[in-house]
Amino acid sequence: MQPGPELRLGEPPAPKPHGQAVPTLVGDRLLERPNNGWTELGQGEAGAVSPLCNSCLMSKAGREFLKPTISVSPSRVVALGGNVTIRCEGRYRSMEFFLRKAGHPNPQVQMVPDGTVAKFPIPSVSREDGGSYTCDYHSIAEQNRSSHPSDPVKIIVGEPSYPKPNISLSPSGGVSLGGAVAVWCHGQHRGVRFVLNKERRHFPPVDSDRLGAMFSIRNVRREDGGSYSCSYHSRSEPFSVSYPSDPVELVVRGGSEPLAPLVLTSPIIAGASAGAIGLLLFIILVAFVCFRKTRARKGAAPRPSR
């Protein structure tokens, strides 16, 4: 048996003449494709897997689950001494979740046997709690089966030297589905960068040379409703952030609420009902008059003589 072609990781395979097999990694199997179809490599006479295939299988088995999603509630910008909760949501039940902070080797661990969400509260936030966090999970039953890490999320601890801003909505009475709303954030410093905060939602920051900034939300959807807050920080010192504003609630109207049809059809229904009642009274009145006239005629008829 002729020895197979030598493979070196990190180097592209050399060009092969027509008809000669070129090994290719497909999923967790190393295959070659000569002219007569695919053939699997890595299996010896005793069924052993080659070292290259074995490393591929181990790498794939170690990262089987999709990465979780991570979010911060009520806001990723939190005042010193405030409370915040990091939420990690996976795709499967019976998992053990790990919350990891950049620069800290020891993760927080939480076992969730009956759900898909782990919540990691951080009470009385200190400056050391600020930073970048990720989470991941693995199977409780088979701990060698784990997920990729989530995207990172940052917790920013507010700077007490920056007074908290004010937040307002325009229009303030709510907005209809598909409409538009402006979120205004007013601070006490010029030349700063404003940040709009909403759980599980990211908005690009806005630089302003004035005391405030506007965030526009167009084509409003149902998920745009909820609680918003804002904060600001120096453009040159992004980690010196103001305390977040008091929250404001955006109410989204429409959708399943049948307000508009009721407003349009109520006058028609009321008019039709009034017309029907009037017609019925008129018919009763005519019938009563005819009845009286008939009785009067019968009473005035001459009696037969004897």
C-alpha positions as CSV (number, residue, x, y, z in Angstrom):
1,M,0.0,0.0,0.0
2,Q,1.4,3.4,-1.0
3,P,1.8,5.9,1.8
4,G,-0.7,8.7,1.8
5,P,0.1,12.3,1.1
6,E,1.8,14.1,4.0
7,L,-0.4,16.8,5.7
8,R,1.1,19.7,7.6
9,L,-1.2,22.0,9.6
10,G,-1.0,25.6,8.7
11,E,0.3,24.9,5.1
12,P,-2.0,24.7,2.0
13,P,-1.9,21.4,0.2
14,A,0.3,21.4,-2.9
15,P,-1.4,21.1,-6.3
16,K,-2.2,17.5,-7.2
17,P,-2.3,16.0,-10.6
18,H,-5.7,15.0,-12.1
19,G,-7.1,11.9,-10.4
20,Q,-4.9,12.0,-7.3
21,A,-6.7,12.3,-3.9
22,V,-6.6,15.6,-2.0
23,P,-7.5,15.1,1.8
24,T,-10.3,17.5,2.9
25,L,-11.7,18.1,6.4
26,V,-15.5,17.9,6.3
27,G,-17.2,18.3,9.6
28,D,-15.5,15.9,12.0
29,R,-14.2,13.5,9.3
30,L,-11.1,13.7,7.1
31,L,-12.0,12.7,3.5
32,E,-10.3,12.4,0.2
33,R,-12.0,12.7,-3.1
34,P,-10.4,10.8,-6.0
35,N,-12.3,10.5,-9.3
36,N,-14.4,7.7,-8.0
37,G,-16.0,9.4,-5.0
38,W,-15.3,10.3,-1.3
39,T,-13.2,8.0,0.9
40,E,-12.9,8.5,4.7
41,L,-9.3,8.6,6.0
42,G,-8.0,8.1,9.6
43,Q,-9.3,4.6,10.1
44,G,-6.7,1.9,10.4
45,E,-7.2,-1.8,10.3
46,A,-8.3,-1.9,14.0
47,G,-10.6,1.1,13.6
48,A,-8.3,3.6,15.3
49,V,-8.6,7.3,14.5
50,S,-5.5,9.1,13.3
51,P,-4.0,11.8,15.5
52,L,-5.2,14.5,13.2
53,C,-8.8,13.3,13.1
54,N,-8.7,12.7,16.8
55,S,-7.8,16.3,17.5
56,C,-10.6,17.4,15.1
57,L,-13.1,15.3,17.0
58,M,-12.0,16.6,20.4
59,S,-12.2,20.2,19.2
60,K,-15.7,19.7,17.8
61,A,-16.9,17.8,20.9
62,G,-15.7,20.5,23.2
63,R,-17.8,23.2,21.6
64,E,-21.1,21.6,20.7
65,F,-23.7,24.2,21.9
66,L,-24.6,27.5,20.4
67,K,-23.3,30.6,22.3
68,P,-25.7,32.1,24.8
69,T,-27.0,35.7,24.8
70,I,-26.0,38.0,27.6
71,S,-27.8,41.2,28.9
72,V,-27.8,43.6,31.8
73,S,-30.8,44.8,33.7
74,P,-31.9,47.5,34.4
75,S,-29.0,49.2,32.6
76,R,-25.3,48.5,31.9
77,V,-24.5,52.0,33.3
78,V,-25.1,51.7,37.1
79,A,-24.6,54.2,40.0
80,L,-22.0,53.4,42.6
81,G,-23.8,51.3,45.3
82,G,-26.7,50.4,42.9
83,N,-27.9,47.0,41.9
84,V,-27.6,45.3,38.6
85,T,-28.3,41.8,37.3
86,I,-26.5,40.0,34.4
87,R,-28.8,37.6,32.5
88,C,-27.4,34.7,30.5
89,E,-29.8,32.8,28.3
90,G,-28.9,29.5,26.6
91,R,-30.7,27.2,24.2
92,Y,-31.1,24.0,26.2
93,R,-32.2,22.8,29.7
94,S,-30.1,21.1,32.3
95,M,-27.1,23.3,32.0
96,E,-24.5,24.8,34.3
97,F,-23.7,28.5,33.5
98,F,-20.5,30.4,34.0
99,L,-20.2,34.2,34.3
100,R,-16.7,35.3,33.5
101,K,-15.2,38.8,34.1
102,A,-12.2,39.9,32.0
103,G,-9.0,39.8,34.1
104,H,-10.6,37.6,36.8
105,P,-9.7,33.8,36.7
106,N,-12.6,32.6,38.9
107,P,-16.0,32.6,37.3
108,Q,-19.4,32.7,39.0
109,V,-21.2,29.4,38.6
110,Q,-25.0,28.7,38.6
111,M,-26.7,25.4,37.9
112,V,-30.1,25.6,36.0
113,P,-31.6,22.1,35.8
114,D,-35.1,23.1,34.8
115,G,-34.7,26.3,32.6
116,T,-32.5,28.0,30.1
117,V,-31.7,31.3,31.9
118,A,-29.3,32.0,34.6
119,K,-29.4,35.3,36.5
120,F,-26.3,36.7,38.3
121,P,-27.2,39.6,40.6
122,I,-24.6,42.2,41.6
123,P,-25.8,44.1,44.7
124,S,-24.3,47.3,46.0
125,V,-22.1,47.8,42.9
126,S,-18.5,48.9,43.6
127,R,-15.9,50.3,41.1
128,E,-14.3,46.9,40.9
129,D,-17.6,45.5,39.4
130,G,-17.2,47.6,36.3
131,G,-15.7,45.9,33.3
132,S,-16.4,43.3,30.5
133,Y,-18.3,40.1,31.1
134,T,-19.1,37.0,29.0
135,C,-20.9,33.8,29.9
136,D,-21.0,30.2,28.6
137,Y,-22.6,26.9,29.7
138,H,-22.0,23.2,29.6
139,S,-24.2,20.1,30.1
140,I,-24.7,19.0,33.7
141,A,-24.7,15.3,32.7
142,E,-21.8,15.5,30.2
143,Q,-19.5,18.3,31.3
144,N,-17.2,17.8,28.2
145,R,-20.1,19.3,26.1
146,S,-20.0,23.0,26.3
147,S,-20.9,26.2,24.4
148,H,-18.9,28.9,22.8
149,P,-18.7,32.1,25.0
150,S,-21.3,34.8,24.5
151,D,-20.6,38.2,23.1
152,P,-19.1,40.5,25.7
153,V,-21.2,43.1,27.6
154,K,-19.7,46.0,29.7
155,I,-20.9,47.2,33.0
156,I,-20.0,50.9,33.6
157,V,-20.0,52.3,37.1
158,G,-21.2,55.9,37.2
159,E,-19.0,58.8,38.2
160,P,-20.5,60.9,41.1
161,S,-18.9,64.1,39.9
162,Y,-21.2,64.0,36.8
163,P,-24.8,64.8,37.9
164,K,-27.4,62.5,36.4
165,P,-29.2,63.8,33.3
166,N,-32.9,64.2,32.7
167,I,-34.8,62.1,30.1
168,S,-38.0,62.8,28.2
169,L,-40.0,61.5,25.2
170,S,-41.6,63.4,22.4
171,P,-44.5,62.7,22.0
172,S,-44.9,61.9,25.7
173,G,-48.3,60.2,25.6
174,G,-47.2,57.0,23.7
175,V,-46.6,56.2,20.1
176,S,-48.4,54.0,17.6
177,L,-46.9,51.0,15.9
178,G,-44.9,52.1,12.8
179,G,-44.7,55.7,14.2
180,A,-41.7,57.6,15.4
181,V,-40.6,59.0,18.8
182,A,-37.7,61.1,20.0
183,V,-35.8,60.4,23.2
184,W,-34.2,63.5,24.7
185,C,-31.4,63.4,27.2
186,H,-30.4,66.6,29.0
187,G,-27.2,66.9,31.0
188,Q,-25.2,69.7,32.7
189,H,-22.0,69.5,30.7
190,R,-21.2,70.5,27.1
191,G,-19.1,68.6,24.7
192,V,-19.9,65.2,26.1
193,R,-21.1,61.9,24.6
194,F,-24.6,60.7,25.5
195,V,-25.6,57.1,25.8
196,L,-29.2,55.7,25.6
197,N,-29.8,52.6,27.7
198,K,-32.4,49.9,27.4
199,E,-32.3,46.3,28.5
200,R,-31.2,44.0,25.6
201,R,-30.9,46.9,23.2
202,H,-27.9,48.9,21.9
203,F,-28.0,52.4,20.6
204,P,-25.1,54.2,19.0
205,P,-23.8,57.0,21.3
206,V,-24.4,60.7,20.3
207,D,-21.7,63.4,20.6
208,S,-23.2,66.8,21.4
209,D,-21.7,70.3,21.9
210,R,-24.8,71.4,23.7
211,L,-26.4,70.3,27.0
212,G,-28.5,67.6,25.4
213,A,-28.9,65.1,22.6
214,M,-31.7,63.4,20.8
215,F,-32.1,59.7,19.9
216,S,-34.7,59.0,17.2
217,I,-36.6,55.7,17.0
218,R,-38.4,55.3,13.7
219,N,-40.9,52.7,12.5
220,V,-41.6,51.8,16.1
221,R,-42.2,48.1,16.9
222,R,-43.8,46.3,19.8
223,E,-40.4,45.4,21.3
224,D,-39.4,49.1,21.3
225,G,-41.7,49.7,24.3
226,G,-40.3,49.6,27.8
227,S,-38.1,51.5,30.2
228,Y,-35.3,53.8,29.0
229,S,-32.6,55.7,30.8
230,C,-29.6,57.8,29.6
231,S,-26.2,58.8,30.8
232,Y,-23.2,60.8,29.5
233,H,-19.4,60.8,29.7
234,S,-16.4,62.8,28.7
235,R,-15.3,62.1,25.1
236,S,-11.6,61.8,26.3
237,E,-12.5,59.6,29.4
238,P,-15.1,57.1,28.3
239,F,-15.0,55.3,31.7
240,S,-15.9,58.5,33.7
241,V,-19.7,58.1,33.2
242,S,-22.5,60.0,34.8
243,Y,-25.1,58.3,37.0
244,P,-28.0,57.1,34.8
245,S,-31.1,59.2,34.6
246,D,-34.4,58.2,36.2
247,P,-36.2,55.8,33.8
248,V,-39.0,56.8,31.4
249,E,-41.5,54.4,30.0
250,L,-42.3,54.2,26.3
251,V,-45.8,53.0,25.6
252,V,-46.5,51.5,22.2
253,R,-50.1,51.5,21.1
254,G,-51.9,49.6,18.4
255,G,-51.6,46.1,17.1
256,S,-54.1,43.8,18.7
257,E,-56.0,46.6,20.4
258,P,-59.2,47.3,18.4
259,L,-59.4,51.0,19.3
260,A,-59.5,52.4,15.8
261,P,-62.3,50.1,14.5
262,L,-64.4,50.8,17.5
263,V,-64.1,54.6,17.0
264,L,-65.0,54.3,13.3
265,T,-68.0,51.9,13.7
266,S,-69.6,53.2,16.9
267,P,-71.4,56.2,15.2
268,I,-72.7,53.9,12.4
269,I,-74.0,51.3,15.0
270,A,-75.6,54.1,17.1
271,G,-77.3,55.6,14.0
272,A,-78.6,52.3,12.8
273,S,-80.0,51.5,16.2
274,A,-81.8,54.8,16.5
275,G,-83.3,54.5,13.0
276,A,-84.6,51.0,13.8
277,I,-86.2,52.1,17.1
278,G,-87.8,55.1,15.3
279,L,-89.2,52.9,12.5
280,L,-90.7,50.5,15.1
281,L,-92.4,53.3,17.0
282,F,-93.8,54.7,13.8
283,I,-95.3,51.3,12.8
284,I,-96.8,50.9,16.3
285,L,-98.3,54.4,16.1
286,V,-99.8,53.8,12.6
287,A,-101.3,50.5,13.8
288,F,-102.8,52.2,16.9
289,V,-104.4,54.9,14.8
290,C,-105.9,52.4,12.3
291,F,-107.2,50.3,15.2
292,R,-108.9,53.4,16.8
293,K,-110.5,54.4,13.5
294,T,-111.8,50.8,12.9
295,R,-113.4,50.8,16.4
296,A,-115.0,54.2,15.8
297,R,-116.6,53.1,12.6
298,K,-118.0,50.0,14.1
299,G,-119.5,52.1,17.0
300,A,-121.1,54.6,14.6
301,A,-122.8,52.0,12.4
302,P,-126.8,52.1,12.6
303,R,-128.5,49.3,14.5
304,P,-131.1,47.2,12.5
305,S,-134.8,48.1,13.3
306,R,-137.1,45.5,14.9
